[in-house]
C-alpha cells in the first residue's frame, strides 16, 4: 500500500496503529528493495491483518500519482481538474520534476503524449510552489546529512549505527554523537591504510607484470633468430 494519503482516528485502536508503525519505521524504514524493505510502506502490507478495522481507500480520485497513471486519466475542464471524468481530490506529486516539467529518473517518459493536460497541472503546481518560496527551500541543507560540526555522515556509519541500534535497543537520548564521530574517523583511517596497501600491492603486481612481459619479448625475439637484448643471457638467446 502507498502511504501518500492516510488518516488515523483519535481512538485507542488508532493510536495502537500509530505506535506500531512508529516503532517499526524508527528502526527499519530503509530503502532496500532486494531485502524486501521500502521505507515506511512495506509495513502497511500487514496493517489490514493486524488491524481489521483498517479501511483501504480505493477511490481513483485520491492519491493520483505516476505509478497509477496507466489507469487514471487526468484532464482539465471548466469544473477544475478531473480524473477519469470525476473531480480530482488529491494528486501525489512524488518524483515530479517541476522545472521541466515531467518526472525524474526516466519515469513515465511518454506521459504527456498520453495525457497532455497533465503538463498544465504540473506547471500550475510548480508555479504555486515558487510563489511560496520553494526556490529558497530547495537550497536548505539536509539536517541529518552531517554531524553537528559539519562532517558528512557516511553510509557505513549509518548502517553500523542501525545495526547497533537494533541489537542494543537504545533509546534516542542514549546516542552519543562523539562516539560515532570517533568510529567514523577510525573507519576512514582504516580505509586509508587499505588504500595504501592496495596501491603497494598494485605497484608490486605491475613490476612483476613488466618483468614477465620483458621476458616474453626476449623469448619471442630468440624464437625468430634475433639477438638477445642487452643484459640477458647469451645462452637464452642462442636457445
N, C-alpha and C positions, 0 to 999 in steps of 0.2 A: 504494500500500500504506500501511496505517496503522501507525505505529510505537509504538502504545500498549503493545505487548509485542514484544520481540525478544531474542534471545540470540546470543552470539558465542563461538565456540570459541577456546580459548587455543592457537592454531596459527598457522603462517606465513600461511595464507590468511585466517584470521580477523582477524589484525592488519592485513593488507593492506586488508581491507574497512573496518575501523575508521578507518584513516588516510585512506583515500579519502573516506569520509563526513565525517570531521572537517575535512579541507581544504575541502570544498565548503560545509559548513554554517558554517564560520568566516567566510566572505565572502559567501555567497549565501542564507543562511537568513532570507529576508524574507517577509512576508505580503503578497503582491501577486498575487492570482489572475488579474487581467486580463493580466498578463505571464507567466502560467503558473508562478508561484512561490508555494509554500505551505510556508514554514519548512523543516523538515528532511525532509519526506515525499516531495516530488517526485523527489528523487534516488534514492529507493528503487525507483522505477519502472524504473530502469536496472540495478539490482543483479542481478537474475537473469540478465541478458545478460552482464554483466561478470564475475560470479562464479557460474558454472554450478552450483557445489556448494550454492548458496543454496537453502534449503527454505522454502516458503510454508506457514504454519500455517493450515489451513482448518477446524480443529475448532471448531464453533459454541459450545462450552463456554468458549472463550477469547476475551478481548477483546470481550465483550458491551458495547455502547455505544448511545447514542441513534441513531447513524446506521445501525445494523443491527437495531434492534428490530422492524422490519417482518417479519423472517424468524426472529427468535429470541424465544420467549415465556418470560418469567421467572415462575416460580411458587414458592410456599413449600410445604414439605412437612415431614413428621416426620423426613426424612433430611437436611434442610437446603435450601438454595436449588438450584433446578433450572432448566435452560434446555432447552426442547424435550424435557422429560422426563428429562434427564441431569443429573448433578451439575454445578453451575456451578463453573468453575475460576477465572475472572477476569472481574470486571466493571470496565469502564473508565469512571470517574466524570467524564469530561470534560464541561464545560458544565452540570454538576449544580448546581442552586440548593438547597442543603440546608436553608435557612431556611424555605422554603415547605412542602414540598419540591416539586421539579419541575426543569425545565430552563430555562436563561437564554435571552434573546434570542428568545423565542417559539418555541423548538424543541419539537417534539412536544407541542403543547398538549393533545391529547386522549389522551395516552398512558395515563393512569390509567383511562380508560373502557375501553380495550382490554386493559390489563394492570394490574388493580387491585392485585396483590401487589407490584408494583414500588414503590409508595409506601412500603410497610413496609421494603423493602430500603434505600431512600434515607434513611428516618428512622433505621434502625439504624446505618447508616454515619455519618450526621451526629452521632448520639449518641456514637459511639466517638471521633470527631474532637474533640468538646467535652471529653470526659474527658481527652484527651491534649493539651489546651492550644490548640486551634485558634482560639478567640476571641482569644487574645493574639497568635498568629502572624499572623492576618489584619490586625492593626494595624501590623505591621512595614513600614517604608517600603521601596520597591524600591531596591536598592543602586545600580543603574545609571540611575536617573532624573535624577540631578544630578551636577554636578562636585563635587570634594571640599569646596568652600566652600559647598555647598548650592544653587548656581544651577541652575535646571532646564535640562536639555539639550533644545534644540528639535529638532523633527523635521528641519528644514532642515539643522541641523548634523550630524545622524546620516547623512542622505543624502549630504552632501558628504564626510563622513569615509569612508563606504563607497566612494564614487567614487574618492577618492584612494588608499584602501587597495588597491583592485583595480589602479588604474593604476600605482602605485609599488611594489606588492608589499612593503609594510612588514612588519617583524617586530614583535610586540607591544611589545617593550622600546623600540622606536624612536618610539612615540607620545608626543608632548609635549602634556600637557593644557593648559598655559598658552597654547600656540599656538591651540588650539581655543576656549578662552575668549575670546581676543582676536578670533578670527574671528567668533564669535557676537556679540560686542559691536559689531563693525563692521556685521554684518547688522542688528542692532537699530537702530543709528544710521541705516542706510540706510532701514529701514522707517519710522522717524520722519520722515525727510526726505520720503519718498514720501507719507506720510500728510498732512504739511503741504502738499505740492504738490497733492494731490488735494483737500484742503479749500479751498485757494485757487482751484483750477480750478472746483470746485463752486460756490463763492461767486460767481465771475465769471459762471458759467453762469446762476445764479439771478437775478443782477442783470439780465443780458441778457434772460432769460425774462420778468422783471417788466416790462421796457420794452416787449417785444413784446405782452404781454397788455394793457398800458395803451393802446398804440396801437390794438390791435384793438377795445378798448372805445370809443375815440374814433370809429373808423370806423363801428362799429355804431350809435352814437348819432347820428352825422351822417346815416347812411342812412335813419333814421326821422324825420329833421327836427328833432332836438333841437339844443340849443346846445352849442357846444364847451366842454369843461372849461376851467377857468382855466389859463392858461399855454400853451394850444395855439393854433395859428394860426387866425384867423377865416376865412382862405381855405380851409383844410382843412374847417372846419365847413360853410361855405357850399357847398362842392362836394358 
